Amino acid sequence: MIEEALREIQRGTAEIIDNERIEKLLKNYYENGQTYTVKAGFDPTAPDLHLGHTVLLQKLAIFQKYGAKVQFLIGDFTAQIGDPTGKSATRKTLSAADIEENAKSYKEQVFKILDPKMTEVVFNSNWINALGAAGMLSLTTTFNVARMLERDDFDKRYKSGTSISISEFIYPLLQGYDSVHLKCDIEIGGTDQKFNLLMGRHLQRAYEIGKEQAVLMMPILEGLDGVQKMSKSLGNYIGVSEEPNEMYGKILSISDELMWRYYELLSSKTLSEIEALHINVENGSLHPKKAKEDLALEIIERFYSKKMAEEAKAEFQRVHANNEMPTDMEEFELSESPIWIAKALVECKLTPSTSQARRDIKQGAVKIDQEKIEDEQFQLQSGEYILQVGKRKFAKARVK
């Protein structure tokens, strides 16, 4: 059983520091029934999670399956500073109201994956505020500036003369102090978080709490393009709260090669089940599209229901395979007549900007009432229209 647990825990990981400690914790659980704690921190800097975030949540759920109590840490204090990881400039400060609203949204979303009975949701403002000025000063003495500047992103900014605020130096110390306060046994995070995760081990030693956390790092999930990391700002993401139809279409759009990456990092299927699927696709007994459909159904059922997943599949078949219109489309009233097509596409939320709309038209991706248009300056007169961008985005537009 321990070997099986280790295989599932190690699945898809990029790096594990102190694997021996994880083995010991598992052995204690199976032989003595002793649970252990696994921490993962999320700064509530945006209201919605995407599937890239759920890579960590899936790993936390695996740990819960093998005896762990999860410490789901919402960094409501650290979010006020902003994680400097990978940033080329100091981040803007979020308001307390935004942080509170985003944190509430996170709590609603994570329990679609995690077992509430085995999860403790904690907020780091509770203990960081209690540190006070003296405690904060004491914390800063545990690490020196030279070591901090060894960090790659700080090093680049320092050498280029780009500003680094003192608060950004304090951020990894505060994340590490979370591990001191929570006395966690394991902390998990993305590969980009290695410096911060190791800080937790360092501070647990410095504060002599009697343990050093093991560290497990997960790779950054590629977005729909299969190249860059999944990101809302890059537009290559699948949101946890997206409509099932949109989620289904996006998952079906990924490449066959990327599909296996998503299976490994996002699916609840065991490694042996995924391997069997892979073999069946390679020998031709299973079509890659069917494997992709099964993945889409699994993910949508996780966040919605089996019924809604099946409905999304049927709708996708109806629209894309049978070349019909969607049964449900958002409707928009446009008060300007005539209205430039690029502006209409933006107002109907089919594209983020008029410049992107013009690019879509040039690429032949825009249709009006199922007819492709090529004129970037096209004007919509009064009337009702079905606007379409690409294969999945539709809207009804009523021009007054």
C-alpha positions as a LaTeX table, in Angstrom:
\begin{tabular}{lrrr}
\hline
Residue & $x$ (\AA) & $y$ (\AA) & $z$ (\AA) \\
\hline
Met1 & 0.00 & 0.00 & 0.00 \\
Ile2 & 2.85 & 2.40 & 0.82 \\
Glu3 & 4.42 & 1.75 & $-2.59$ \\
Glu4 & 1.13 & 2.49 & $-4.33$ \\
Ala5 & 0.73 & 5.69 & $-2.30$ \\
Leu6 & 4.25 & 6.81 & $-3.19$ \\
Arg7 & 3.65 & 6.16 & $-6.91$ \\
Glu8 & 0.50 & 8.29 & $-6.88$ \\
Ile9 & 2.12 & 11.03 & $-4.78$ \\
Gln10 & 5.20 & 11.15 & $-7.04$ \\
Arg11 & 3.08 & 11.10 & $-10.20$ \\
Gly12 & 3.69 & 14.13 & $-12.41$ \\
Thr13 & 6.02 & 15.81 & $-9.89$ \\
Ala14 & 8.93 & 17.95 & $-11.05$ \\
Glu15 & 11.02 & 17.63 & $-7.89$ \\
Ile16 & 10.76 & 16.27 & $-4.35$ \\
Ile17 & 13.07 & 17.35 & $-1.55$ \\
Asp18 & 13.29 & 14.87 & 1.35 \\
Asn19 & 11.36 & 12.00 & $-0.17$ \\
Glu20 & 12.50 & 9.87 & 2.79 \\
Arg21 & 10.41 & 12.02 & 5.12 \\
Ile22 & 7.31 & 11.47 & 2.98 \\
Glu23 & 7.92 & 7.70 & 3.09 \\
Lys24 & 8.26 & 7.87 & 6.89 \\
Leu25 & 5.01 & 9.84 & 7.22 \\
Leu26 & 3.17 & 7.30 & 5.07 \\
Lys27 & 4.61 & 4.40 & 7.06 \\
Asn28 & 3.48 & 6.03 & 10.31 \\
Tyr29 & $-0.01$ & 6.48 & 8.88 \\
Tyr30 & $-0.40$ & 2.86 & 7.72 \\
Glu31 & 1.24 & 1.26 & 10.74 \\
Asn32 & 0.05 & 3.57 & 13.54 \\
Gly33 & $-2.87$ & 5.51 & 12.03 \\
Gln34 & $-0.99$ & 8.78 & 12.56 \\
Thr35 & $-2.07$ & 11.52 & 10.18 \\
Tyr36 & 0.26 & 14.22 & 8.88 \\
Thr37 & $-0.18$ & 17.72 & 7.45 \\
Val38 & 0.33 & 19.01 & 3.92 \\
Lys39 & 0.23 & 22.75 & 3.27 \\
Ala40 & $-0.36$ & 24.66 & 0.05 \\
Gly41 & $-0.66$ & 28.43 & $-0.08$ \\
Phe42 & $-2.74$ & 30.49 & $-2.48$ \\
Asp43 & $-2.66$ & 34.28 & $-2.56$ \\
Pro44 & $-6.17$ & 35.47 & $-3.52$ \\
Thr45 & $-4.99$ & 37.90 & $-6.23$ \\
Ala46 & $-7.82$ & 37.06 & $-8.67$ \\
Pro47 & $-11.40$ & 35.83 & $-8.13$ \\
Asp48 & $-11.27$ & 32.70 & $-10.25$ \\
Leu49 & $-9.11$ & 29.59 & $-10.34$ \\
His50 & $-8.20$ & 27.86 & $-13.61$ \\
Leu51 & $-7.14$ & 24.27 & $-14.27$ \\
Gly52 & $-3.48$ & 25.26 & $-13.81$ \\
His53 & $-4.26$ & 26.01 & $-10.16$ \\
Thr54 & $-6.04$ & 22.68 & $-9.75$ \\
Val55 & $-2.82$ & 20.75 & $-10.44$ \\
Leu56 & $-1.90$ & 21.49 & $-6.81$ \\
Leu57 & $-5.44$ & 20.83 & $-5.61$ \\
Gln58 & $-5.44$ & 17.41 & $-7.30$ \\
Lys59 & $-2.16$ & 16.57 & $-5.58$ \\
Leu60 & $-3.60$ & 17.67 & $-2.23$ \\
Ala61 & $-6.59$ & 15.37 & $-2.86$ \\
Ile62 & $-4.16$ & 12.49 & $-3.50$ \\
Phe63 & $-2.43$ & 13.18 & $-0.19$ \\
Gln64 & $-5.84$ & 13.17 & 1.55 \\
Lys65 & $-6.50$ & 9.74 & 0.05 \\
Tyr66 & $-3.34$ & 8.54 & 1.81 \\
Gly67 & $-3.91$ & 9.95 & 5.27 \\
Ala68 & $-3.01$ & 13.66 & 5.06 \\
Lys69 & $-4.81$ & 16.58 & 6.59 \\
Val70 & $-4.58$ & 19.51 & 4.19 \\
Gln71 & $-3.79$ & 23.01 & 5.38 \\
Phe72 & $-5.31$ & 25.14 & 2.62 \\
Leu73 & $-3.65$ & 28.46 & 3.26 \\
Ile74 & $-5.21$ & 31.63 & 1.91 \\
Gly75 & $-2.52$ & 34.29 & 1.95 \\
Asp76 & $-4.74$ & 37.25 & 2.72 \\
Phe77 & $-1.82$ & 39.08 & 4.39 \\
Thr78 & 0.88 & 38.18 & 1.84 \\
Ala79 & $-1.47$ & 39.07 & $-1.04$ \\
Gln80 & $-1.20$ & 42.68 & 0.12 \\
Ile81 & 2.50 & 42.54 & $-0.81$ \\
Gly82 & 2.25 & 40.29 & $-3.86$ \\
Asp83 & 4.53 & 37.37 & $-4.62$ \\
Pro84 & 7.59 & 38.74 & $-6.49$ \\
Thr85 & 8.30 & 35.34 & $-8.09$ \\
Gly86 & 8.95 & 35.75 & $-11.81$ \\
Lys87 & 8.09 & 39.45 & $-11.74$ \\
Ser88 & 10.22 & 42.08 & $-13.44$ \\
Ala89 & 8.72 & 44.93 & $-11.43$ \\
Thr90 & 7.04 & 45.56 & $-8.08$ \\
Arg91 & 3.40 & 44.44 & $-8.14$ \\
Lys92 & 0.47 & 46.75 & $-7.44$ \\
Thr93 & $-1.07$ & 46.41 & $-3.99$ \\
Leu94 & $-4.54$ & 44.83 & $-3.81$ \\
Ser95 & $-7.27$ & 46.39 & $-1.68$ \\
Ala96 & $-8.50$ & 44.57 & 1.42 \\
Ala97 & $-11.99$ & 44.36 & $-0.14$ \\
Asp98 & $-10.66$ & 42.66 & $-3.30$ \\
Ile99 & $-8.63$ & 40.20 & $-1.23$ \\
Glu100 & $-11.64$ & 39.34 & 0.95 \\
Glu101 & $-13.90$ & 38.80 & $-2.08$ \\
Asn102 & $-11.31$ & 36.66 & $-3.88$ \\
Ala103 & $-10.67$ & 34.57 & $-0.75$ \\
Lys104 & $-14.39$ & 33.85 & $-0.47$ \\
Ser105 & $-14.44$ & 32.73 & $-4.10$ \\
Tyr106 & $-11.46$ & 30.39 & $-3.52$ \\
Lys107 & $-13.19$ & 28.70 & $-0.58$ \\
Glu108 & $-16.24$ & 28.00 & $-2.73$ \\
Gln109 & $-14.17$ & 26.49 & $-5.54$ \\
Val110 & $-11.63$ & 24.29 & $-3.72$ \\
Phe111 & $-14.15$ & 21.96 & $-2.11$ \\
Lys112 & $-15.13$ & 20.73 & $-5.54$ \\
Ile113 & $-11.83$ & 18.81 & $-5.32$ \\
Leu114 & $-10.80$ & 18.58 & $-1.66$ \\
Asp115 & $-12.51$ & 16.63 & 1.12 \\
Pro116 & $-13.85$ & 19.26 & 3.58 \\
Lys117 & $-13.49$ & 16.81 & 6.50 \\
Met118 & $-9.76$ & 16.50 & 5.85 \\
Thr119 & $-9.15$ & 20.19 & 5.06 \\
Glu120 & $-8.43$ & 23.14 & 7.31 \\
Val121 & $-8.78$ & 26.53 & 5.63 \\
Val122 & $-6.44$ & 29.03 & 7.29 \\
Phe123 & $-5.64$ & 32.71 & 6.72 \\
Asn124 & $-2.10$ & 33.89 & 7.36 \\
Ser125 & $-3.21$ & 37.34 & 8.55 \\
Asn126 & $-4.23$ & 35.60 & 11.81 \\
Trp127 & $-0.62$ & 34.95 & 12.87 \\
Ile128 & 1.33 & 37.50 & 10.83 \\
Asn129 & $-0.66$ & 40.39 & 12.30 \\
Ala130 & 0.10 & 38.93 & 15.75 \\
Leu131 & 3.86 & 39.02 & 15.04 \\
Gly132 & 3.98 & 42.75 & 15.61 \\
Ala133 & 6.98 & 44.97 & 14.89 \\
Ala134 & 9.34 & 43.08 & 17.22 \\
Gly135 & 8.40 & 39.71 & 15.73 \\
Met136 & 8.80 & 41.02 & 12.18 \\
Leu137 & 12.26 & 42.41 & 12.98 \\
Ser138 & 13.25 & 39.11 & 14.53 \\
Leu139 & 12.07 & 37.31 & 11.39 \\
Thr140 & 14.27 & 39.50 & 9.15 \\
Thr141 & 17.38 & 38.47 & 11.11 \\
Thr142 & 17.00 & 34.83 & 9.99 \\
Phe143 & 18.15 & 35.54 & 6.41 \\
Asn144 & 20.60 & 37.95 & 4.83 \\
Val145 & 20.42 & 40.25 & 1.80 \\
Ala146 & 23.26 & 38.49 & $-0.05$ \\
Arg147 & 21.35 & 35.19 & 0.10 \\
Met148 & 18.15 & 36.92 & $-0.98$ \\
Leu149 & 19.91 & 38.37 & $-4.04$ \\
Glu150 & 20.93 & 34.86 & $-5.10$ \\
Arg151 & 17.33 & 34.43 & $-6.15$ \\
Asp152 & 17.22 & 34.62 & $-9.95$ \\
Asp153 & 14.46 & 37.20 & $-10.43$ \\
Phe154 & 15.89 & 39.51 & $-7.72$ \\
Asp155 & 19.38 & 39.12 & $-9.20$ \\
Lys156 & 18.19 & 40.18 & $-12.66$ \\
Arg157 & 16.30 & 43.18 & $-11.32$ \\
Tyr158 & 19.22 & 44.26 & $-9.13$ \\
Lys159 & 21.72 & 44.06 & $-12.00$ \\
Ser160 & 19.41 & 45.94 & $-14.36$ \\
Gly161 & 18.77 & 48.68 & $-11.81$ \\
Thr162 & 15.05 & 47.82 & $-11.56$ \\
Ser163 & 13.45 & 48.70 & $-8.25$ \\
Ile164 & 13.03 & 46.00 & $-5.58$ \\
Ser165 & 10.97 & 47.00 & $-2.57$ \\
Ile166 & 11.92 & 45.87 & 0.94 \\
Ser167 & 8.46 & 44.28 & 1.24 \\
Glu168 & 9.35 & 41.92 & $-1.63$ \\
Phe169 & 12.35 & 40.68 & 0.36 \\
Ile170 & 10.00 & 40.07 & 3.27 \\
Tyr171 & 7.47 & 38.08 & 1.19 \\
Pro172 & 9.43 & 34.76 & 1.11 \\
Leu173 & 10.18 & 35.17 & 4.83 \\
Leu174 & 6.47 & 35.49 & 5.55 \\
Gln175 & 5.63 & 32.46 & 3.39 \\
Gly176 & 8.31 & 30.51 & 5.24 \\
Tyr177 & 6.95 & 31.69 & 8.58 \\
Asp178 & 3.57 & 30.20 & 7.62 \\
Ser179 & 5.31 & 26.81 & 7.80 \\
Val180 & 6.70 & 27.66 & 11.23 \\
His181 & 3.30 & 28.60 & 12.62 \\
Leu182 & 1.44 & 25.67 & 11.02 \\
Lys183 & 4.23 & 23.16 & 11.80 \\
Cys184 & 3.43 & 21.45 & 8.49 \\
Asp185 & 5.10 & 18.18 & 7.52 \\
Ile186 & 5.02 & 18.75 & 3.75 \\
Glu187 & 4.54 & 21.82 & 1.59 \\
Ile188 & 3.66 & 21.68 & $-2.09$ \\
Gly189 & 3.86 & 24.32 & $-4.80$ \\
Gly190 & 4.85 & 24.99 & $-8.39$ \\
Thr191 & 8.44 & 24.78 & $-9.63$ \\
Asp192 & 8.52 & 28.58 & $-9.74$ \\
Gln193 & 8.05 & 28.59 & $-5.95$ \\
Lys194 & 11.22 & 26.66 & $-5.05$ \\
Phe195 & 12.93 & 29.57 & $-3.27$ \\
Asn196 & 9.85 & 30.27 & $-1.13$ \\
Leu197 & 9.24 & 26.59 & $-0.36$ \\
Leu198 & 12.83 & 26.06 & 0.78 \\
Met199 & 12.47 & 29.12 & 2.99 \\
Gly200 & 9.90 & 27.14 & 4.98 \\
Arg201 & 12.50 & 24.43 & 5.70 \\
His202 & 15.08 & 27.06 & 6.61 \\
Leu203 & 12.79 & 28.85 & 9.06 \\
Gln204 & 11.52 & 25.66 & 10.66 \\
Arg205 & 15.18 & 24.98 & 11.50 \\
Ala206 & 15.81 & 28.56 & 12.63 \\
Tyr207 & 12.80 & 28.56 & 14.95 \\
Glu208 & 13.63 & 25.05 & 16.20 \\
Ile209 & 10.14 & 23.62 & 15.88 \\
Gly210 & 11.50 & 20.05 & 15.82 \\
Lys211 & 10.82 & 19.19 & 12.18 \\
Glu212 & 11.71 & 20.20 & 8.62 \\
Gln213 & 9.02 & 20.04 & 6.00 \\
Ala214 & 9.47 & 17.93 & 2.90 \\
Val215 & 8.92 & 19.90 & $-0.32$ \\
Leu216 & 7.05 & 18.64 & $-3.37$ \\
Met217 & 7.03 & 20.72 & $-6.54$ \\
Met218 & 4.62 & 20.33 & $-9.43$ \\
Pro219 & 5.30 & 21.47 & $-12.99$ \\
Ile220 & 3.48 & 24.48 & $-14.38$ \\
Leu221 & 0.58 & 23.31 & $-16.56$ \\
Glu222 & 0.73 & 24.42 & $-20.18$ \\
Gly223 & $-2.28$ & 26.27 & $-21.55$ \\
Leu224 & $-4.40$ & 25.39 & $-24.57$ \\
Asp225 & $-1.54$ & 26.33 & $-26.90$ \\
Gly226 & 0.66 & 23.64 & $-25.37$ \\
Val227 & 3.56 & 26.09 & $-25.09$ \\
Gln228 & 3.07 & 28.84 & $-22.51$ \\
Lys229 & 1.84 & 28.29 & $-18.96$ \\
Met230 & $-1.91$ & 28.43 & $-18.46$ \\
Ser231 & $-2.78$ & 32.03 & $-17.76$ \\
Lys232 & $-5.89$ & 34.19 & $-17.89$ \\
Ser233 & $-3.86$ & 37.11 & $-19.21$ \\
Leu234 & $-2.58$ & 34.97 & $-22.11$ \\
Gly235 & $-6.09$ & 33.75 & $-22.95$ \\
Asn236 & $-5.00$ & 30.09 & $-23.02$ \\
Tyr237 & $-6.79$ & 29.02 & $-19.85$ \\
Ile238 & $-9.76$ & 26.86 & $-18.83$ \\
Gly239 & $-11.51$ & 28.44 & $-15.87$ \\
Val240 & $-12.89$ & 26.33 & $-13.05$ \\
Ser241 & $-16.11$ & 28.39 & $-13.09$ \\
Glu242 & $-16.49$ & 28.53 & $-16.89$ \\
Glu243 & $-19.73$ & 27.28 & $-18.42$ \\
Pro244 & $-19.67$ & 23.51 & $-19.15$ \\
Asn245 & $-20.14$ & 24.03 & $-22.90$ \\
Glu246 & $-17.14$ & 26.36 & $-23.06$ \\
Met247 & $-15.04$ & 24.07 & $-20.88$ \\
Tyr248 & $-15.89$ & 21.04 & $-23.01$ \\
Gly249 & $-15.00$ & 22.81 & $-26.27$ \\
Lys250 & $-11.69$ & 24.05 & $-24.89$ \\
Ile251 & $-10.62$ & 20.60 & $-23.69$ \\
Leu252 & $-11.53$ & 19.07 & $-27.06$ \\
Ser253 & $-9.35$ & 21.71 & $-28.74$ \\
Ile254 & $-6.07$ & 20.63 & $-27.11$ \\
Ser255 & $-3.57$ & 18.58 & $-29.09$ \\
Asp256 & $-3.44$ & 14.79 & $-28.76$ \\
Glu257 & 0.03 & 15.08 & $-27.24$ \\
Leu258 & $-1.04$ & 17.67 & $-24.65$ \\
Met259 & $-4.02$ & 15.49 & $-23.71$ \\
Trp260 & $-1.71$ & 13.02 & $-21.92$ \\
Arg261 & $-0.12$ & 15.84 & $-19.93$ \\
Tyr262 & $-3.60$ & 16.91 & $-18.81$ \\
Tyr263 & $-4.51$ & 13.31 & $-17.95$ \\
Glu264 & $-1.40$ & 12.95 & $-15.79$ \\
Leu265 & $-1.83$ & 16.24 & $-13.92$ \\
Leu266 & $-5.61$ & 16.69 & $-13.83$ \\
Ser267 & $-7.34$ & 13.31 & $-14.02$ \\
Ser268 & $-8.37$ & 11.24 & $-11.01$ \\
Lys269 & $-7.64$ & 8.05 & $-12.94$ \\
Thr270 & $-4.75$ & 5.95 & $-11.66$ \\
Leu271 & $-1.47$ & 5.77 & $-13.55$ \\
Ser272 & $-2.24$ & 2.21 & $-14.67$ \\
Glu273 & $-5.65$ & 3.30 & $-16.03$ \\
Ile274 & $-4.05$ & 6.17 & $-17.96$ \\
Glu275 & $-1.34$ & 3.86 & $-19.29$ \\
Ala276 & $-4.04$ & 1.45 & $-20.55$ \\
Leu277 & $-5.79$ & 4.34 & $-22.33$ \\
His278 & $-2.49$ & 5.41 & $-23.91$ \\
Ile279 & $-1.80$ & 1.89 & $-25.18$ \\
Asn280 & $-5.30$ & 1.63 & $-26.66$ \\
Val281 & $-4.88$ & 4.93 & $-28.51$ \\
Glu282 & $-1.47$ & 3.90 & $-29.85$ \\
Asn283 & $-2.68$ & 0.51 & $-31.10$ \\
Gly284 & $-5.74$ & 2.08 & $-32.73$ \\
Ser285 & $-8.40$ & 0.41 & $-30.59$ \\
Leu286 & $-9.38$ & 3.80 & $-29.08$ \\
His287 & $-9.65$ & 7.03 & $-31.06$ \\
Pro288 & $-7.77$ & 9.99 & $-29.49$ \\
Lys289 & $-10.95$ & 12.08 & $-29.70$ \\
Lys290 & $-12.80$ & 9.54 & $-27.52$ \\
Ala291 & $-10.02$ & 9.73 & $-24.90$ \\
Lys292 & $-10.25$ & 13.51 & $-25.02$ \\
Glu293 & $-14.04$ & 13.40 & $-24.64$ \\
Asp294 & $-13.68$ & 11.17 & $-21.58$ \\
Leu295 & $-11.23$ & 13.64 & $-20.03$ \\
Ala296 & $-13.60$ & 16.56 & $-20.71$ \\
Leu297 & $-16.52$ & 14.65 & $-19.17$ \\
Glu298 & $-14.47$ & 13.81 & $-16.05$ \\
Ile299 & $-13.35$ & 17.40 & $-15.48$ \\
Ile300 & $-16.79$ & 18.94 & $-16.07$ \\
Glu301 & $-18.46$ & 16.36 & $-13.79$ \\
Arg302 & $-15.94$ & 17.32 & $-11.07$ \\
Phe303 & $-16.98$ & 20.97 & $-11.12$ \\
Tyr304 & $-20.65$ & 20.60 & $-12.11$ \\
Ser305 & $-22.44$ & 17.24 & $-12.50$ \\
Lys306 & $-22.55$ & 14.16 & $-14.72$ \\
Lys307 & $-25.80$ & 15.41 & $-16.30$ \\
Met308 & $-24.30$ & 18.78 & $-17.23$ \\
Ala309 & $-21.19$ & 17.08 & $-18.61$ \\
Glu310 & $-23.31$ & 14.87 & $-20.89$ \\
Glu311 & $-25.35$ & 17.90 & $-21.98$ \\
Ala312 & $-22.15$ & 19.76 & $-22.87$ \\
Lys313 & $-21.00$ & 16.79 & $-24.96$ \\
Ala314 & $-24.37$ & 16.64 & $-26.78$ \\
Glu315 & $-24.29$ & 20.39 & $-27.44$ \\
Phe316 & $-20.75$ & 20.18 & $-28.80$ \\
Gln317 & $-21.79$ & 17.35 & $-31.12$ \\
Arg318 & $-24.83$ & 19.30 & $-32.29$ \\
Val319 & $-22.94$ & 22.52 & $-33.01$ \\
His320 & $-19.64$ & 21.22 & $-34.33$ \\
Ala321 & $-20.31$ & 17.79 & $-35.81$ \\
Asn322 & $-23.75$ & 18.67 & $-37.21$ \\
Asn323 & $-22.85$ & 22.30 & $-37.96$ \\
Glu324 & $-25.90$ & 23.67 & $-36.15$ \\
Met325 & $-26.31$ & 26.74 & $-33.95$ \\
Pro326 & $-26.08$ & 26.51 & $-30.14$ \\
Thr327 & $-29.37$ & 26.18 & $-28.27$ \\
Asp328 & $-28.27$ & 28.80 & $-25.75$ \\
Met329 & $-26.62$ & 32.09 & $-26.66$ \\
Glu330 & $-26.08$ & 35.23 & $-24.64$ \\
Glu331 & $-28.07$ & 38.16 & $-26.01$ \\
Phe332 & $-26.85$ & 41.76 & $-26.26$ \\
Glu333 & $-28.58$ & 45.01 & $-27.16$ \\
Leu334 & $-26.37$ & 47.46 & $-29.06$ \\
Ser335 & $-27.65$ & 51.05 & $-28.99$ \\
Glu336 & $-25.41$ & 52.40 & $-31.76$ \\
Ser337 & $-26.66$ & 52.03 & $-35.36$ \\
Pro338 & $-24.89$ & 51.43 & $-37.62$ \\
Ile339 & $-22.14$ & 49.86 & $-35.51$ \\
Trp340 & $-18.67$ & 48.80 & $-36.61$ \\
Ile341 & $-18.39$ & 45.01 & $-36.57$ \\
Ala342 & $-15.18$ & 45.07 & $-34.49$ \\
Lys343 & $-16.87$ & 47.19 & $-31.84$ \\
Ala344 & $-19.93$ & 44.92 & $-31.88$ \\
Leu345 & $-17.76$ & 41.86 & $-31.28$ \\
Val346 & $-16.16$ & 43.57 & $-28.25$ \\
Glu347 & $-19.53$ & 44.67 & $-26.82$ \\
Cys348 & $-20.85$ & 41.12 & $-27.23$ \\
Lys349 & $-17.81$ & 39.81 & $-25.32$ \\
Leu350 & $-16.64$ & 37.67 & $-28.21$ \\
Thr351 & $-13.22$ & 39.28 & $-28.36$ \\
Pro352 & $-11.23$ & 41.42 & $-25.88$ \\
Ser353 & $-10.39$ & 44.32 & $-28.22$ \\
Thr354 & $-11.15$ & 45.81 & $-31.63$ \\
Ser355 & $-7.59$ & 45.06 & $-32.75$ \\
Gln356 & $-8.11$ & 41.37 & $-31.91$ \\
Ala357 & $-11.47$ & 41.50 & $-33.70$ \\
Arg358 & $-9.75$ & 42.78 & $-36.86$ \\
Arg359 & $-7.19$ & 39.99 & $-36.62$ \\
Asp360 & $-10.02$ & 37.45 & $-36.26$ \\
Ile361 & $-11.72$ & 38.86 & $-39.37$ \\
Lys362 & $-8.46$ & 38.69 & $-41.37$ \\
Gln363 & $-8.06$ & 35.06 & $-40.32$ \\
Gly364 & $-11.58$ & 34.21 & $-41.50$ \\
Ala365 & $-12.78$ & 33.40 & $-37.99$ \\
Val366 & $-15.77$ & 35.80 & $-37.90$ \\
Lys367 & $-19.25$ & 34.96 & $-39.19$ \\
Ile368 & $-22.51$ & 36.89 & $-39.24$ \\
Asp369 & $-25.58$ & 34.64 & $-39.50$ \\
Gln370 & $-23.23$ & 31.77 & $-40.45$ \\
Glu371 & $-21.73$ & 33.75 & $-43.34$ \\
Lys372 & $-17.99$ & 34.50 & $-43.15$ \\
Ile373 & $-17.07$ & 38.17 & $-43.47$ \\
Glu374 & $-13.81$ & 39.62 & $-44.76$ \\
Asp375 & $-14.48$ & 43.36 & $-44.58$ \\
Glu376 & $-12.83$ & 44.78 & $-41.42$ \\
Gln377 & $-14.93$ & 47.95 & $-41.73$ \\
Phe378 & $-18.28$ & 46.20 & $-42.04$ \\
Gln379 & $-21.15$ & 48.09 & $-40.40$ \\
Leu380 & $-24.13$ & 46.37 & $-38.77$ \\
Gln381 & $-27.42$ & 48.15 & $-39.46$ \\
Ser382 & $-30.55$ & 47.92 & $-37.27$ \\
Gly383 & $-31.74$ & 44.36 & $-36.83$ \\
Glu384 & $-30.91$ & 41.03 & $-35.16$ \\
Tyr385 & $-27.76$ & 39.02 & $-35.90$ \\
Ile386 & $-25.97$ & 35.86 & $-34.81$ \\
Leu387 & $-22.31$ & 36.76 & $-34.35$ \\
Gln388 & $-19.66$ & 34.05 & $-34.24$ \\
Val389 & $-15.90$ & 34.04 & $-33.60$ \\
Gly390 & $-14.12$ & 30.75 & $-34.20$ \\
Lys391 & $-15.94$ & 27.48 & $-33.56$ \\
Arg392 & $-17.14$ & 28.05 & $-30.01$ \\
Lys393 & $-18.06$ & 31.69 & $-29.44$ \\
Phe394 & $-21.59$ & 32.80 & $-30.33$ \\
Ala395 & $-23.82$ & 35.73 & $-29.38$ \\
Lys396 & $-27.15$ & 37.20 & $-30.43$ \\
Ala397 & $-26.85$ & 40.90 & $-31.18$ \\
Arg398 & $-29.85$ & 43.22 & $-31.42$ \\
Val399 & $-28.88$ & 46.53 & $-33.03$ \\
Lys400 & $-31.49$ & 49.21 & $-32.26$ \\
\hline
\end{tabular}
